[in-house]
Amino acid sequence: MVGAGVIGLTTAVCLAESGLAVTIRAGELPRQTTSAVAGAIWGPHLVEDSDRVTRWSAETLEVLTALAADPVTGIQLLSGMEAARAEHPRPDWLAPLADLGPCDPAALPPGFTAGWRYTAPVVSMPVYLDYLAGRLRQAGGGLTVAPLDSLAQTVRHAAAPVIVNCTGAGARDFVPDPSVSPVRGQVVIAENPGITEFFVSDGDESHELTYVFPHQGRVVLGGTEIPGDWSLEPRPATAERILADCAAVDPRLGSARILEHRVGLRPARPQVRLEAESADTDGGGPGHGTARLVIHNYGHGGGGVTLSWGCAREAARLVTTLR
């Protein structure tokens, strides 16, 4: 396997727990991946609108909801609101949430005119990634940090008969796949001043994406969506804007102590790539070298957590049926 973000780890867990020998090779540890930067809340974002995304999302919602019963996972079922500055129809993806209902207009922050309240899994990603890595080890799997230049090189040198590619935004160069592009996200981590509910508002022509995700003693504040920007350096002006937007939603955040700044690159693609292909070890094409089965599982945009279990299980089914 290649890739140690939430998609790679979840897929590896599914494979290892089915009895297969699994080793992840990745250029960085799970806490150094884009997944560690995510807020994160269940809900498809910056990903294709399709029946399969709906199916993967629903399957993942069921798993995350069950995992929330165990504090070690870092998952909480939290109530909160998704608000908008203009009237808009209820998003279809909210339908699986049992307690979904319209916001009381009096409860909306200044400048917002509509919204929906619901309960959803909110995930402390560093904790959750540690949980998945531990679960992988328990199932007999391993994780090695070893940079890999390309899929062709990996196919040539890997001893495994199956390679699962979960390289996220890195797939643009690794595969290579020019249809993959980064959507830069920057967040501010602050001490939690007592916030117990989440808040989300998508950006529009005059406002940026804004979100507040509480995680016990910390709160993740965002955010940004900058297509095509590969920079991983936090920008002070962006951090100031995020803090101002979030403090306008909850004034307690105006004096919260800042703990950290993080940046990640969402792996955007017109469609999620979840499919199998055959590759040859010498790169000579069909009939040359030894055939390897490659399973691709990347291009989840801002929905990696939301699609993780549905996609991982489908990738695992491809491995077990085709190998």
C-alpha positions in Angstrom: 0.0 0.0 0.0 1.1 3.6 -0.7 -0.2 6.5 1.4 -0.8 7.0 5.1 -3.7 9.5 5.2 -7.2 8.5 6.3 -7.9 6.8 3.0 -4.7 4.7 3.1 -5.0 3.8 6.8 -8.7 2.8 6.5 -8.1 0.7 3.4 -5.1 -1.0 5.1 -7.2 -1.8 8.2 -9.9 -3.3 6.0 -7.4 -5.5 4.2 -5.4 -6.5 7.3 -8.6 -7.4 9.3 -9.7 -9.6 6.4 -6.5 -11.7 7.0 -4.2 -10.2 4.3 -0.6 -9.2 4.9 -0.4 -5.4 4.6 2.4 -2.9 4.7 2.0 0.8 4.1 4.9 2.7 2.5 4.5 6.4 2.6 6.6 9.5 2.4 5.2 10.8 5.7 3.7 9.6 8.9 -0.1 9.8 9.4 0.1 13.0 11.5 2.1 14.7 8.8 -0.6 14.1 6.1 -3.3 16.4 4.9 -5.8 14.2 6.8 -4.3 15.5 10.1 -5.2 19.0 9.2 -8.9 18.3 8.6 -11.5 19.7 11.0 -13.2 17.2 10.5 -16.9 16.5 10.2 -18.9 14.0 8.3 -20.3 15.5 5.1 -19.3 15.3 1.4 -17.4 18.3 0.3 -15.5 19.2 -2.9 -16.3 15.8 -4.3 -18.5 14.6 -7.2 -22.3 14.5 -6.7 -23.2 10.9 -7.6 -25.0 7.8 -6.3 -21.7 6.1 -5.4 -20.6 9.0 -3.3 -24.0 8.9 -1.5 -23.5 5.2 -0.9 -19.9 5.6 0.4 -20.9 8.5 2.6 -23.8 6.6 4.2 -21.7 3.5 4.8 -19.0 5.7 6.5 -21.6 7.6 8.6 -22.7 4.3 10.0 -19.2 3.2 10.9 -18.1 6.6 12.4 -21.3 6.8 14.4 -20.6 3.4 15.9 -16.9 4.3 16.6 -18.0 7.4 18.5 -19.0 5.2 21.4 -15.3 4.6 22.1 -13.4 7.8 23.3 -10.1 6.4 22.1 -11.1 7.0 18.5 -11.3 10.8 18.8 -14.8 10.8 17.3 -17.7 12.6 18.9 -21.4 12.9 17.9 -21.9 16.7 18.2 -24.9 18.9 17.4 -24.4 22.2 15.6 -25.5 24.2 12.6 -24.8 24.7 8.9 -25.7 28.3 8.2 -26.0 30.4 5.0 -26.2 34.2 4.4 -29.0 33.7 1.8 -32.0 31.3 1.6 -31.1 28.0 0.0 -32.8 24.6 -0.3 -31.7 21.9 2.1 -28.7 20.0 0.8 -29.6 16.5 -0.3 -26.6 15.0 1.5 -28.1 15.9 4.9 -30.9 13.5 4.4 -29.3 10.5 6.4 -29.1 12.6 9.6 -32.0 11.6 11.8 -32.3 14.8 13.8 -32.1 17.2 10.9 -34.2 20.4 11.2 -34.2 24.1 10.3 -32.4 26.6 12.6 -34.4 29.0 14.7 -33.6 32.3 13.0 -33.0 33.9 16.4 -30.1 31.5 17.0 -28.2 32.3 13.8 -25.1 34.5 14.1 -25.2 38.0 12.7 -25.3 38.1 8.9 -26.8 34.7 8.5 -30.4 34.2 7.3 -31.0 30.5 7.1 -29.5 27.2 8.4 -30.0 23.6 9.4 -29.3 22.0 12.7 -28.2 18.4 13.0 -25.9 15.9 14.8 -23.0 14.4 13.0 -19.6 12.7 13.7 -16.9 15.3 14.4 -13.4 13.8 14.3 -10.2 14.9 16.0 -8.0 13.8 13.2 -4.6 13.4 15.0 -6.3 11.2 17.5 -8.3 9.2 14.9 -5.2 8.6 12.7 -3.4 7.2 15.8 -6.4 5.0 16.4 -6.3 3.7 12.8 -2.6 3.1 12.9 -2.9 1.2 16.2 -5.8 -0.9 14.7 -3.6 -1.7 11.7 -0.7 -2.9 13.9 -3.2 -5.0 16.0 -4.3 -6.7 12.8 -0.7 -7.5 11.9 -0.1 -4.7 9.4 2.9 -2.4 9.2 3.8 1.2 8.2 7.2 2.3 6.8 8.2 5.8 6.0 10.0 5.5 2.6 9.5 8.1 -0.2 8.4 6.6 -3.5 9.1 8.4 -6.7 6.5 6.9 -9.0 3.9 4.2 -9.4 6.0 2.7 -12.2 9.0 2.4 -9.8 6.8 1.0 -7.1 5.4 -1.7 -9.4 8.9 -2.6 -10.5 10.4 -3.0 -7.0 7.5 -4.2 -4.9 7.4 -7.8 -3.9 3.6 -7.7 -3.2 1.3 -9.0 -5.9 -1.2 -6.1 -5.2 -0.4 -2.4 -4.8 -3.1 -0.1 -3.4 -2.5 3.5 -4.3 -3.9 6.0 -1.8 -1.6 8.9 -2.5 -4.1 11.8 -2.3 -2.9 15.0 -4.0 0.4 13.3 -4.5 -1.2 11.1 -7.2 -0.8 14.0 -9.6 2.9 13.2 -9.9 3.0 9.7 -8.5 0.7 8.0 -11.0 1.0 10.5 -12.8 -2.6 11.9 -13.0 -2.9 15.5 -14.2 -6.6 15.5 -13.3 -5.7 15.7 -9.6 -5.2 19.2 -8.2 -4.7 20.6 -4.7 -7.3 22.7 -2.9 -5.3 24.4 -0.2 -6.8 24.5 3.3 -5.5 26.5 6.3 -6.7 26.2 9.8 -6.0 27.7 13.2 -5.9 25.6 16.3 -7.0 27.4 19.5 -7.8 26.6 23.1 -11.4 25.8 23.4 -13.1 28.6 25.4 -16.1 26.3 26.2 -17.6 25.7 22.7 -19.6 22.4 22.6 -21.3 22.7 19.2 -19.9 22.9 15.6 -20.6 25.6 13.1 -20.2 25.5 9.3 -20.8 28.0 6.5 -19.8 27.5 2.9 -18.2 30.4 1.2 -19.9 32.6 -1.4 -19.0 35.5 -3.7 -18.1 37.8 -0.8 -17.3 35.4 2.1 -14.8 32.6 2.7 -15.6 29.1 4.1 -16.0 29.4 7.9 -16.1 26.6 10.4 -15.7 25.9 14.1 -15.1 22.3 15.2 -14.6 21.7 19.0 -12.5 18.9 20.2 -12.5 18.9 24.1 -9.6 21.3 25.0 -9.1 22.5 21.5 -11.1 24.0 18.6 -10.2 23.8 14.9 -11.0 27.1 13.1 -11.2 27.5 9.4 -11.0 27.8 6.6 -9.8 28.3 3.0 -10.4 26.7 -0.3 -7.7 27.8 -2.8 -7.6 25.7 -6.0 -4.2 25.0 -7.5 -2.1 26.3 -4.5 0.6 23.9 -3.4 2.0 26.0 -0.6 2.1 24.3 2.9 3.3 27.5 4.7 0.7 29.1 7.0 -0.1 32.7 6.0 -0.5 35.2 8.8 -3.0 37.3 6.9 -5.1 34.2 6.3 -5.0 33.2 9.9 -6.1 36.7 11.0 -9.1 36.5 8.6 -10.0 33.0 9.9 -9.9 34.3 13.5 -12.0 37.3 12.7 -14.7 35.3 10.8 -14.9 32.7 13.6 -15.0 35.3 16.3 -17.9 36.9 14.5 -19.7 33.6 14.9 -18.7 33.1 18.5 -17.2 36.1 20.3 -15.4 33.9 22.8 -13.0 32.9 20.1 -11.7 36.5 19.9 -9.6 36.0 23.0 -8.8 32.3 22.7 -5.1 31.4 22.9 -3.7 30.2 19.6 -1.9 26.9 19.8 -1.0 26.0 16.2 -1.4 26.8 12.5 -1.8 24.0 10.0 -2.1 23.7 6.2 -3.2 20.8 4.0 -3.9 20.1 0.4 -7.2 18.5 -0.4 -6.9 16.1 -3.4 -9.5 17.4 -5.8 -10.4 15.4 -8.9 -13.5 15.5 -11.2 -14.3 12.0 -10.0 -12.9 9.8 -7.2 -10.7 7.2 -8.8 -11.5 3.8 -7.3 -10.7 1.1 -9.7 -8.3 -1.7 -10.6 -5.7 -1.9 -13.3 -3.0 -4.3 -14.3 0.6 -3.1 -14.5 3.9 -4.8 -15.6 7.0 -4.8 -13.5 9.3 -3.8 -16.3 7.1 -1.1 -17.7 7.2 -2.8 -21.1 3.4 -3.1 -21.5 1.2 -6.2 -21.7 3.1 -9.4 -22.2 6.3 -8.1 -20.6 7.5 -8.7 -17.0 5.3 -9.8 -14.1 1.8 -8.5 -13.9 0.8 -6.6 -10.7 -2.7 -5.6 -9.7 -3.0 -1.9 -8.8 -6.0 -0.7 -6.9 -6.4 3.1 -7.1 -8.3 4.9 -4.3 -7.7 8.6 -4.4 -9.2 12.0 -5.5 -11.7 12.4 -2.6 -11.4 16.2 -2.5 -12.6 17.5 0.9 -14.5 14.3 1.6 -11.8 11.9 2.7 -13.1 11.2 6.2 -16.7 11.2 4.9 -16.0 8.5 2.2 -13.2 6.6 4.0 -14.9 3.5 5.1 -17.2 3.1 2.1 -14.3 3.5 -0.3 -11.9 1.4 1.8 -14.4 -1.5 1.8 -14.9 -1.3 -1.9 -11.1 -1.2 -2.5 -10.7 -4.2 -0.2 -13.4 -6.1 -2.2 -11.5 -5.4 -5.4 -8.3 -6.8 -3.9 -9.9 -10.0 -2.6 -11.9 -10.7 -5.8 -9.3 -9.8 -8.4 -5.9 -10.9 -6.8 
